[in-house]
Amino acid sequence: MELRQLEHFVAVAEERHFTRAAERLAVSQSGLSASVRALEDELRTPLFSRTTRTVRLTEAGAALLVEAERTLAGARAARDAVDAVRGLLRGTLTLGVEQCVAGVSPARLLAAFHREHPHMEIRLRQEGTSSLLEGVAGGRLDLAFAATVSPPEWRGELVPLAREPMVVLCSPGHRLAQEDARVAWSELRGESFIDFHPDWGPRRAADEAFGSAGVRRTVALEVNDVHSLLELVHEGLGIAVVPHHFSRKPEAGGLVAVELDGAHRPFYESVVVLPPARAMSPGARALMALVREAPLR
């Protein structure tokens, strides 16, 4: 079993498509297929269930994926460590980010990192917080910028970035749309809500707050990006409980942000999720040095 074969296998597993995986790796599709078949022959079991339209992991493939990602991460870390001793910073930095994380500008941060370390390849994955935690734990990600992570979920290091209240965002014609007002939890009963999918940080924070307040709610419209959420609120199709900085976005112009009153006021927290210190790659250490610089926060 070779590292090259594991790289091919992981690419197909992530892309769920041989052609896209071959394009990503800049190899021929026939060569990629032959590499995966050789790996299956060596392991004596199919790793993918193939049809004319889909490629899915078998049970054996899913088991191998976890170990393959860990093995490839270890190989990258070994190469990076040797380069760091030689005074070079090369290789790949793979990081994940929650949508609209507070306390840091990922674009400015990565631009500064690229200027300082032009020989490092940067890979970015935007995912929900649960997926980000799994990625760092499995070595698929060097680090992640996530939201609303509780200590039981992550035993490694968490570096705080920001903490801000969440507010009710509604259209100007809504009954709750009063400037400088506060809304009680009981007033939210019966409202139709717009929110993210359950894995996104703002949704996790809102669900926890509603549960603590003992208020049941109906999320009628689930979206996967901030702009869609704001557009739906603009159209009066529901209200949203979101981090306060959402209300300052240009796309939120005209919407009304109302504070929540009471003991169960929700907060949105952003953190950097790091692996154990001994497992941190040189690229991750270099990025964290930039994170701690005030101009990029």
Rosetta silent file (secondary structure, phi, psi, omega in degrees, C-alpha in Angstrom):
SEQUENCE: MELRQLEHFVAVAEERHFTRAAERLAVSQSGLSASVRALEDELRTPLFSRTTRTVRLTEAGAALLVEAERTLAGARAARDAVDAVRGLLRGTLTLGVEQCVAGVSPARLLAAFHREHPHMEIRLRQEGTSSLLEGVAGGRLDLAFAATVSPPEWRGELVPLAREPMVVLCSPGHRLAQEDARVAWSELRGESFIDFHPDWGPRRAADEAFGSAGVRRTVALEVNDVHSLLELVHEGLGIAVVPHHFSRKPEAGGLVAVELDGAHRPFYESVVVLPPARAMSPGARALMALVREAPLR
SCORE:     score description
SCORE:     0.000 S_00000001
   1 L     0.000  127.670 -176.510    0.000    0.000    0.000 S_00000001
   2 L  -112.402  154.887  177.091    1.465    3.334   -1.083 S_00000001
   3 H   -58.616  -37.356  179.979    0.721    6.880    0.001 S_00000001
   4 H   -59.662  -41.728  178.487   -0.110    7.695   -3.607 S_00000001
   5 H   -63.654  -40.634  179.107   -2.859    5.055   -3.588 S_00000001
   6 H   -65.837  -37.971  176.647   -4.303    6.455   -0.356 S_00000001
   7 H   -61.794  -41.950  178.398   -4.279    9.973   -1.854 S_00000001
   8 H   -64.348  -44.382 -179.341   -6.185    8.660   -4.868 S_00000001
   9 H   -61.767  -46.191 -178.785   -8.663    6.811   -2.671 S_00000001
  10 H   -64.256  -39.780  179.516   -9.323    9.859   -0.439 S_00000001
  11 H   -61.712  -43.751  178.642   -9.830   12.131   -3.463 S_00000001
  12 H   -66.042  -39.869  179.791  -12.469    9.806   -4.926 S_00000001
  13 H   -63.204  -39.025 -178.328  -14.151    9.478   -1.521 S_00000001
  14 H   -76.514  -39.134 -177.769  -14.354   13.260   -1.118 S_00000001
  15 H   -83.245  -23.230 -175.837  -15.408   14.037   -4.676 S_00000001
  16 L    56.175   34.202 -176.893  -17.687   10.976   -5.013 S_00000001
  17 L  -165.786  126.702 -177.569  -16.733   11.008   -8.661 S_00000001
  18 H   -68.655  -40.728 -177.991  -13.741    9.534  -10.490 S_00000001
  19 H   -64.377  -46.129  179.284  -13.576   12.211  -13.176 S_00000001
  20 H   -64.698  -38.135  178.876  -13.623   15.109  -10.688 S_00000001
  21 H   -64.961  -39.958  179.146  -11.074   13.344   -8.490 S_00000001
  22 H   -65.146  -40.502  178.343   -8.764   12.816  -11.478 S_00000001
  23 H   -65.118  -39.778  179.255   -9.053   16.494  -12.425 S_00000001
  24 H   -64.131  -38.331 -178.147   -8.298   17.541   -8.858 S_00000001
  25 H   -89.056   -7.047 -178.070   -5.194   15.348   -8.723 S_00000001
  26 L    59.257   45.524  175.145   -4.130   16.190  -12.295 S_00000001
  27 L  -127.624  166.421  178.023   -3.926   12.509  -13.258 S_00000001
  28 L   -74.768  149.999  179.968   -5.652   10.487  -15.950 S_00000001
  29 H   -65.556  -36.488  179.026   -8.958    8.882  -15.032 S_00000001
  30 H   -64.830  -40.599  178.432   -7.731    5.499  -16.216 S_00000001
  31 H   -65.800  -38.748  178.299   -4.648    5.782  -14.012 S_00000001
  32 H   -65.351  -45.067  179.658   -6.763    6.788  -11.030 S_00000001
  33 H   -61.502  -40.980  179.420   -9.165    3.891  -11.563 S_00000001
  34 H   -64.668  -38.261  179.449   -6.264    1.460  -11.862 S_00000001
  35 H   -64.550  -43.305  179.751   -4.747    2.778   -8.629 S_00000001
  36 H   -68.243  -39.944  178.229   -8.004    2.313   -6.712 S_00000001
  37 H   -62.744  -39.182  178.804   -8.537   -1.158   -8.182 S_00000001
  38 H   -63.377  -37.955  177.869   -5.017   -2.162   -7.116 S_00000001
  39 H   -66.995  -40.760  177.607   -5.791   -0.985   -3.592 S_00000001
  40 H   -64.843  -38.946  178.347   -9.031   -2.968   -3.558 S_00000001
  41 H   -64.280  -40.351 -178.997   -7.193   -6.051   -4.825 S_00000001
  42 H   -66.388  -38.208 -178.701   -4.597   -5.698   -2.087 S_00000001
  43 H   -87.341   -9.124  176.637   -7.268   -5.339    0.602 S_00000001
  44 L    61.318   38.055  177.413   -9.427   -8.020   -1.039 S_00000001
  45 L  -162.071  146.542  175.824  -12.632   -6.017   -0.774 S_00000001
  46 L   -67.607  139.556  177.931  -14.493   -3.324   -2.736 S_00000001
  47 L  -102.373  -20.529  179.932  -13.993    0.182   -1.352 S_00000001
  48 E  -131.240  145.760  170.120  -16.618    1.867   -3.517 S_00000001
  49 E   -99.390  114.710 -171.822  -20.084    1.001   -4.713 S_00000001
  50 E  -107.652  136.132  168.566  -20.161    2.212   -8.316 S_00000001
  51 L  -129.899 -178.599 -179.825  -23.102    2.968  -10.573 S_00000001
  52 L   -67.322  -20.485 -175.942  -23.294    4.948  -13.796 S_00000001
  53 L  -117.505  -24.613 -173.872  -24.132    8.095  -11.782 S_00000001
  54 L  -129.595  153.983  172.870  -22.824    7.687   -8.244 S_00000001
  55 E  -129.696  117.208 -178.163  -19.752    6.529   -6.375 S_00000001
  56 E  -125.896  148.727  176.635  -20.302    5.660   -2.723 S_00000001
  57 E   -69.767  138.824  169.369  -18.081    4.253   -0.019 S_00000001
  58 L   -80.833  177.281  177.842  -18.728    0.703    1.081 S_00000001
  59 H   -61.198  -40.446  177.946  -18.544   -0.144    4.770 S_00000001
  60 H   -66.474  -38.682  178.819  -14.923   -1.197    4.273 S_00000001
  61 H   -64.060  -40.428  178.711  -14.227    2.018    2.366 S_00000001
  62 H   -63.288  -38.876  178.243  -15.656    4.160    5.165 S_00000001
  63 H   -66.600  -40.412 -179.859  -13.418    2.365    7.670 S_00000001
  64 H   -68.059  -34.191 -175.935  -10.361    2.864    5.463 S_00000001
  65 H   -58.643  -42.357 -179.766  -11.123    6.564    4.920 S_00000001
  66 H   -59.711  -47.809 -177.734  -10.613    7.389    8.594 S_00000001
  67 H   -73.110  -34.303  179.040   -7.223    5.685    8.706 S_00000001
  68 H   -64.021  -43.920  178.356   -6.174    6.945    5.266 S_00000001
  69 H   -62.680  -40.354  179.614   -6.788   10.562    6.276 S_00000001
  70 H   -66.618  -40.216  179.826   -4.840   10.025    9.494 S_00000001
  71 H   -65.686  -44.541  179.956   -1.952    8.374    7.616 S_00000001
  72 H   -66.232  -37.787  177.296   -1.757   11.127    4.998 S_00000001
  73 H   -64.228  -39.620  177.797   -1.903   13.805    7.696 S_00000001
  74 H   -64.787  -39.274  178.741    0.972   12.093    9.502 S_00000001
  75 H   -65.891  -41.292  177.417    3.017   11.949    6.311 S_00000001
  76 H   -63.153  -42.883 -179.600    2.397   15.653    5.651 S_00000001
  77 H   -62.347  -38.434  178.985    3.351   16.521    9.215 S_00000001
  78 H   -64.148  -45.153  178.328    6.594   14.556    8.871 S_00000001
  79 H   -63.593  -42.754 -179.157    7.541   16.383    5.660 S_00000001
  80 H   -64.245  -38.552 -179.907    6.603   19.734    7.134 S_00000001
  81 H   -63.614  -40.666  178.682    8.657   19.100   10.277 S_00000001
  82 H   -65.546  -42.984  178.435   11.758   18.341    8.213 S_00000001
  83 H   -62.620  -38.396 -179.445   11.229   21.478    6.115 S_00000001
  84 H   -64.214  -38.529  177.313   10.787   23.559    9.266 S_00000001
  85 H   -62.958  -35.017  179.737   14.149   22.343   10.613 S_00000001
  86 L   -80.345    2.355  179.606   15.718   23.410    7.322 S_00000001
  87 L    83.491   13.812 -179.450   14.220   26.871    7.743 S_00000001
  88 L  -112.398  152.324  173.046   11.560   26.328    5.064 S_00000001
  89 L  -125.684   98.773 -177.922    7.820   26.359    5.327 S_00000001
  90 L  -126.442 -178.352  177.629    6.425   24.209    2.562 S_00000001
  91 E    99.865 -149.929 -174.228    3.651   21.710    2.132 S_00000001
  92 E  -128.492  133.673  171.305   -0.066   22.202    2.599 S_00000001
  93 E  -107.501  117.085 -179.969   -2.092   24.064    5.202 S_00000001
  94 E  -113.192  118.163 -179.291   -5.651   22.747    5.321 S_00000001
  95 E  -129.740  155.797  177.836   -8.082   24.659    7.456 S_00000001
  96 E  -116.071  154.762 -179.239  -11.801   24.699    7.964 S_00000001
  97 E  -144.509  135.539  172.090  -14.041   27.642    8.722 S_00000001
  98 L   -74.427  147.896 -178.870  -17.576   28.083    9.949 S_00000001
  99 L   -63.684  130.501  176.609  -19.636   30.501    7.879 S_00000001
 100 L    55.176   44.922  176.463  -19.319   34.145    9.026 S_00000001
 101 L   -64.343  144.207 -177.909  -17.152   33.308   12.022 S_00000001
 102 L   -94.863  156.806  173.199  -16.657   36.329   14.289 S_00000001
 103 L    90.399   -4.207  178.945  -13.402   37.751   15.600 S_00000001
 104 L  -158.998  149.901  175.342  -11.226   37.133   12.561 S_00000001
 105 L  -105.623  102.127 -178.040  -11.260   37.809    8.826 S_00000001
 106 H   -56.274  -39.058 -178.461  -10.315   34.517    7.118 S_00000001
 107 H   -63.885  -48.639  179.442   -9.672   36.252    3.778 S_00000001
 108 H   -65.162  -37.883 -179.504   -7.294   38.849    5.257 S_00000001
 109 H   -63.437  -47.292 -178.910   -5.673   36.213    7.440 S_00000001
 110 H   -69.324  -33.156  176.459   -4.967   33.842    4.550 S_00000001
 111 H   -64.200  -42.812  177.947   -3.730   36.697    2.364 S_00000001
 112 H   -65.401  -39.968  178.845   -1.221   37.676    5.051 S_00000001
 113 H   -63.165  -42.660 -179.603   -0.175   34.043    5.483 S_00000001
 114 H   -64.409  -37.579  178.298    0.359   33.652    1.738 S_00000001
 115 H   -64.443  -38.740 -177.900    2.529   36.774    1.631 S_00000001
 116 H   -80.578  -28.917 -175.512    4.739   35.465    4.426 S_00000001
 117 L  -133.514   70.080 -173.834    4.834   31.838    3.249 S_00000001
 118 L   -65.678  -16.398 -178.543    4.369   31.812   -0.538 S_00000001
 119 L   -90.192   -2.528  177.216    5.562   28.210   -0.877 S_00000001
 120 E   -87.911  132.178  173.596    2.753   26.847    1.308 S_00000001
 121 E   -85.180  132.781 -178.429   -0.330   25.551   -0.472 S_00000001
 122 E  -107.364  130.802  174.244   -3.544   26.667    1.229 S_00000001
 123 E  -124.287  131.434 -176.445   -6.699   24.583    1.220 S_00000001
 124 E  -121.653  134.427  177.179   -9.920   25.915    2.724 S_00000001
 125 E  -125.272  123.842  175.480  -13.060   23.971    3.626 S_00000001
 126 E   -98.311  116.833 -175.649  -16.261   25.726    4.733 S_00000001
 127 L  -144.338  172.714  174.244  -18.290   23.354    6.899 S_00000001
 128 L   -76.098  164.672 -173.402  -20.489   23.227    9.969 S_00000001
 129 H   -60.453  -43.020 -179.436  -18.961   23.081   13.418 S_00000001
 130 H   -60.131  -42.863  178.656  -19.513   19.340   13.994 S_00000001
 131 H   -65.718  -36.162  178.519  -17.793   18.503   10.707 S_00000001
 132 H   -64.998  -42.291  178.368  -14.930   20.861   11.566 S_00000001
 133 H   -61.388  -43.796  178.406  -14.365   19.126   14.908 S_00000001
 134 H   -63.146  -38.061 -179.330  -14.304   15.750   13.170 S_00000001
 135 H   -65.103  -42.573  178.216  -11.874   17.107   10.578 S_00000001
 136 H   -69.344  -41.522 -179.866   -9.362   18.337   13.154 S_00000001
 137 H   -63.180  -37.122 -178.308   -9.718   15.170   15.237 S_00000001
 138 L   -87.916   -1.635  179.688   -9.144   12.954   12.190 S_00000001
 139 L    82.972    3.992  178.158   -6.214   14.967   10.854 S_00000001
 140 L   -72.715  -28.699  178.315   -8.104   16.061    7.735 S_00000001
 141 L  -120.774  140.553  177.015   -7.799   19.679    8.901 S_00000001
 142 L   -73.427  -35.188  176.445   -4.772   21.332   10.522 S_00000001
 143 E  -165.619  171.785 -177.715   -7.053   23.671   12.473 S_00000001
 144 E  -149.729  148.789  172.513  -10.505   25.204   12.220 S_00000001
 145 E  -102.829  110.588 -171.805  -12.389   28.386   12.993 S_00000001
 146 E  -126.233 -176.545 -176.180  -15.628   27.211   14.540 S_00000001
 147 E  -138.468  144.234  171.635  -18.510   28.413   16.673 S_00000001
 148 L    51.731   60.012  178.302  -20.235   27.470   19.895 S_00000001
 149 L  -101.218  124.263  178.472  -18.028   24.535   20.870 S_00000001
 150 L   -91.216  150.462 -178.911  -18.662   23.072   24.319 S_00000001
 151 H   -52.964  -39.371  178.793  -15.812   21.472   26.312 S_00000001
 152 H   -62.493  -23.546 -179.082  -17.342   17.957   26.182 S_00000001
 153 H   -77.633  -28.307 -173.489  -17.222   18.127   22.379 S_00000001
 154 L  -142.003  118.581 -178.084  -13.518   18.924   22.174 S_00000001
 155 L   -91.417   -8.562  179.302  -10.774   17.882   24.559 S_00000001
 156 L   -83.168 -161.334 -177.028   -8.010   19.687   22.675 S_00000001
 157 E   -83.338  138.226  174.198   -7.157   23.370   22.771 S_00000001
 158 E  -123.373  121.284  179.946   -9.774   26.027   22.036 S_00000001
 159 E  -102.376  114.153 -178.571   -8.560   29.594   21.470 S_00000001
 160 E   -63.661  140.575  176.516  -11.366   32.166   22.018 S_00000001
 161 E  -113.393  -50.435 -176.241  -11.897   34.694   19.236 S_00000001
 162 E  -159.431  155.351  175.305  -15.119   36.561   19.985 S_00000001
 163 E  -141.537  123.534 -177.768  -18.327   36.422   22.009 S_00000001
 164 E  -142.620  154.135  178.791  -21.378   38.447   21.049 S_00000001
 165 E   -71.873  156.074  172.133  -25.116   38.407   21.782 S_00000001
 166 E   -99.078  147.971 -176.474  -27.611   37.012   19.320 S_00000001
 167 E  -128.152  162.049  173.017  -30.550   39.156   18.255 S_00000001
 168 E   -86.836  124.395  179.828  -33.932   38.709   16.608 S_00000001
 169 E  -108.726  127.128 -177.584  -33.768   39.952   13.020 S_00000001
 170 E  -145.075  165.642  178.724  -37.039   40.853   11.336 S_00000001
 171 L   -75.551  157.614 -176.147  -38.482   42.932    8.510 S_00000001
 172 L   -58.311  -29.749 -178.059  -39.623   46.511    9.247 S_00000001
 173 L   -84.205   -0.894 -177.770  -43.302   45.574    9.010 S_00000001
 174 L   -74.020  151.656 -177.453  -43.100   42.806   11.588 S_00000001
 175 L   -62.856  -23.923 -179.483  -44.881   43.226   14.907 S_00000001
 176 L   -90.047   -3.605 -172.786  -41.553   42.896   16.803 S_00000001
 177 L   -79.028   78.642  176.548  -39.772   45.528   14.703 S_00000001
 178 L  -126.823  121.484 -179.456  -39.310   48.283   17.276 S_00000001
 179 L   -60.104  141.289  176.430  -35.997   50.130   17.528 S_00000001
 180 L    61.283   21.251  178.731  -34.272   49.974   20.947 S_00000001
 181 L  -100.324  167.140  173.359  -36.858   47.445   22.166 S_00000001
 182 E  -123.954  146.971 -178.701  -36.383   44.086   23.839 S_00000001
 183 E  -116.761  136.032  176.965  -38.440   40.992   23.167 S_00000001
 184 L   -83.249  153.715 -178.604  -39.343   38.354   25.736 S_00000001
 185 H   -58.528  -37.140 -177.695  -39.006   34.673   24.913 S_00000001
 186 H   -62.881  -25.349 -179.300  -42.746   34.181   25.364 S_00000001
 187 H   -74.705  -11.952 -178.103  -43.388   36.661   22.532 S_00000001
 188 H   -89.682   -8.427 -179.919  -41.600   34.367   20.071 S_00000001
 189 L   -63.327  135.393  177.623  -44.088   31.520   20.423 S_00000001
 190 L    86.599   -6.174  178.567  -45.925   30.812   17.207 S_00000001
 191 L   -76.493  154.132  174.010  -43.480   32.686   15.006 S_00000001
 192 E   -95.936  129.850 -173.938  -42.076   31.145   11.824 S_00000001
 193 E  -111.363  147.431  172.171  -38.283   31.023   11.881 S_00000001
 194 E  -110.879  130.703 -177.312  -35.595   31.092    9.219 S_00000001
 195 E  -154.576  176.128  178.936  -32.342   29.439   10.240 S_00000001
 196 E   -84.790  175.152  174.677  -29.320   27.474    9.107 S_00000001
 197 L   -66.639  154.834 -171.109  -28.944   23.729    8.979 S_00000001
 198 L   -57.381  -20.504 -176.954  -28.479   22.137   12.432 S_00000001
 199 L   -83.780  -16.055 -178.612  -24.698   21.759   12.099 S_00000001
 200 L   -75.182  145.233 -175.719  -24.003   25.493   11.643 S_00000001
 201 H   -54.731  -49.744  179.874  -22.857   27.429   14.710 S_00000001
 202 H   -59.037  -36.879  179.022  -25.640   30.079   14.820 S_00000001
 203 H   -68.043  -41.915  178.835  -28.295   27.357   14.625 S_00000001
 204 H   -60.052  -44.259 -179.379  -26.629   25.357   17.401 S_00000001
 205 H   -65.168  -41.870  179.882  -26.505   28.453   19.632 S_00000001
 206 H   -66.676  -44.696  179.718  -30.135   29.347   18.904 S_00000001
 207 H   -58.888  -42.996 -179.668  -31.402   25.795   19.471 S_00000001
 208 H   -64.056  -41.164 -179.109  -29.605   25.643   22.812 S_00000001
 209 H   -66.840  -43.839  178.841  -31.022   29.000   23.905 S_00000001
 210 H   -63.343  -38.692  177.555  -34.605   28.113   22.954 S_00000001
 211 H   -63.315  -42.647  179.480  -34.243   24.815   24.799 S_00000001
 212 H   -65.870  -33.950 -179.819  -32.958   26.560   27.935 S_00000001
 213 H   -81.151   -8.019 -179.984  -35.828   29.066   27.770 S_00000001
 214 L    71.379   27.423 -178.952  -38.361   26.253   27.381 S_00000001
 215 L  -111.458  122.816  176.209  -39.755   27.715   24.166 S_00000001
 216 L   -84.394  143.802  178.316  -40.559   25.444   21.240 S_00000001
 217 L  -138.901  160.843  177.568  -40.123   26.907   17.796 S_00000001
 218 E  -114.119  119.058  174.649  -40.662   25.882   14.194 S_00000001
 219 E   -91.149   99.327 -175.289  -37.832   26.408   11.710 S_00000001
 220 E   -78.900  -33.769 -175.653  -39.856   26.623    8.539 S_00000001
 221 E  -125.463  115.493  177.744  -37.051   27.634    6.192 S_00000001
 222 E  -104.490  131.426 -179.565  -33.553   26.140    6.437 S_00000001
 223 E  -127.012  172.436 -177.321  -30.739   27.710    4.430 S_00000001
 224 L  -123.440   10.523  177.770  -27.033   27.172    4.008 S_00000001
 225 L  -152.898  155.125 -174.711  -25.768   30.735    3.573 S_00000001
 226 H   -66.278  -41.607 -176.292  -26.188   34.121    5.214 S_00000001
 227 H   -61.374  -40.500  178.029  -27.335   35.991    2.108 S_00000001
 228 H   -64.205  -41.435  179.339  -30.280   33.638    1.557 S_00000001
 229 H   -60.191  -47.720 -178.391  -31.299   33.986    5.191 S_00000001
 230 H   -64.647  -37.502  179.640  -31.258   37.794    5.027 S_00000001
 231 H   -64.941  -41.279  179.645  -33.176   37.827    1.762 S_00000001
 232 H   -66.790  -37.606  176.651  -35.926   35.629    3.196 S_00000001
 233 H   -65.028  -41.953  177.752  -36.194   37.852    6.276 S_00000001
 234 H   -55.032  -37.984 -176.865  -36.418   40.907    3.988 S_00000001
 235 L   -81.105    0.486  177.071  -39.405   39.308    2.260 S_00000001
 236 L    74.937   22.786 -178.035  -41.206   38.826    5.561 S_00000001
 237 L   -85.296   -1.390  178.897  -41.231   35.034    5.344 S_00000001
 238 L   163.711  178.690  175.655  -40.076   34.661    8.931 S_00000001
 239 E  -115.221  166.852 -177.970  -37.733   35.996   11.587 S_00000001
 240 E  -138.124  144.396  172.501  -34.241   34.829   12.495 S_00000001
 241 E  -105.127  111.985 -169.845  -32.155   34.651   15.659 S_00000001
 242 E  -135.790  161.795  172.874  -28.617   35.446   14.517 S_00000001
 243 E   -57.365  144.896 -173.605  -25.273   36.765   15.808 S_00000001
 244 H   -57.325  -33.318 -176.202  -25.405   40.530   16.200 S_00000001
 245 H   -68.042  -17.682  174.838  -22.779   41.180   13.509 S_00000001
 246 H   -60.813  -35.603 -176.458  -25.151   39.767   10.874 S_00000001
 247 H   -70.186  -13.231 -179.987  -27.321   42.859   11.373 S_00000001
 248 H   -96.757    0.446  177.844  -24.394   45.085   10.342 S_00000001
 249 L   -71.475  146.646  178.947  -23.929   43.448    6.962 S_00000001
 250 H   -54.607  -36.434 -178.167  -24.798   45.613    3.941 S_00000001
 251 H   -68.986  -15.372 -179.969  -27.376   43.014    2.863 S_00000001
 252 H   -90.548    2.857 -179.927  -29.137   43.474    6.224 S_00000001
 253 L   -56.404  129.460 -178.957  -29.838   47.155    5.524 S_00000001
 254 L    97.123  -19.701  177.092  -33.454   47.970    6.357 S_00000001
 255 L   -80.874  159.079 -178.210  -33.926   45.008    8.694 S_00000001
 256 E  -112.391  128.863  177.088  -34.546   45.557   12.398 S_00000001
 257 E  -101.888  123.419 -177.482  -32.444   43.871   15.088 S_00000001
 258 E  -118.250  130.929 -179.231  -34.234   43.384   18.417 S_00000001
 259 E   -74.487  149.092  176.155  -32.479   42.255   21.596 S_00000001
 260 E   -90.403  138.264 -177.318  -33.715   39.252   23.538 S_00000001
 261 L  -103.540  154.577  173.949  -34.670   39.859   27.143 S_00000001
 262 L   110.404 -179.570 -174.053  -34.333   37.536   30.106 S_00000001
 263 L   -76.801  -17.785 -174.790  -31.917   35.096   31.695 S_00000001
 264 L  -104.307   34.828  179.734  -31.546   32.862   28.644 S_00000001
 265 L   -63.289  124.464 -175.347  -30.121   35.466   26.301 S_00000001
 266 L   -80.608  148.119  175.934  -28.125   33.549   23.672 S_00000001
 267 E  -125.660  148.765  179.139  -24.511   34.270   22.811 S_00000001
 268 E  -109.975  121.604 -177.014  -22.494   33.336   19.746 S_00000001
 269 E  -116.658  134.901  177.136  -18.905   32.326   20.452 S_00000001
 270 E  -112.350  138.310 -178.444  -16.137   31.868   17.898 S_00000001
 271 E  -140.196  160.382  167.655  -13.036   29.800   18.630 S_00000001
 272 E   -97.200  126.334  178.370  -10.008   28.323   16.930 S_00000001
 273 E   -95.818  119.672 -176.765  -10.038   24.525   17.217 S_00000001
 274 E  -119.419  147.333  172.791   -6.521   23.146   17.508 S_00000001
 275 L   -73.194  173.253  174.475   -5.177   19.596   17.740 S_00000001
 276 L   -52.270  147.047 -174.111   -2.917   18.686   20.679 S_00000001
 277 H   -52.879  -38.689 -178.527    0.224   20.867   20.676 S_00000001
 278 H   -68.928  -18.392 -177.992    2.456   17.941   19.704 S_00000001
 279 H   -99.364   -0.884 -178.569    0.275   17.291   16.656 S_00000001
 280 L   -71.859  133.813  178.521    0.223   20.861   15.340 S_00000001
 281 L   -78.138  157.818  176.352    1.824   21.280   11.933 S_00000001
 282 H   -57.233  -36.963  178.066    4.378   24.058   11.310 S_00000001
 283 H   -62.824  -41.252  178.660    1.846   25.707    8.989 S_00000001
 284 H   -64.823  -39.051  178.317   -0.781   25.754   11.733 S_00000001
 285 H   -63.822  -41.616  179.773    1.707   27.280   14.163 S_00000001
 286 H   -65.432  -39.054  179.150    2.581   29.992   11.645 S_00000001
 287 H   -66.864  -39.960  179.840   -1.085   30.769   11.029 S_00000001
 288 H   -65.291  -31.056  175.976   -1.800   31.004   14.749 S_00000001
 289 H   -61.758  -36.358  177.627    1.027   33.534   15.099 S_00000001
 290 H   -74.552  -36.075  179.849   -0.880   35.719   12.635 S_00000001
 291 H   -58.144  -34.578 -176.463   -4.217   35.111   14.355 S_00000001
 292 L   -80.557   -3.096  176.793   -2.807   36.669   17.509 S_00000001
 293 L   -83.808  126.810 -174.591   -1.879   39.876   15.690 S_00000001
 294 H   -54.800  -41.816 -176.642   -4.456   42.590   16.431 S_00000001
 295 H   -60.473  -22.275 -178.633   -4.740   44.034   12.879 S_00000001
 296 H   -97.143    4.431 -178.824   -6.086   40.709   11.596 S_00000001
 297 L  -100.048    0.000    0.000   -8.648   40.310   14.374 S_00000001
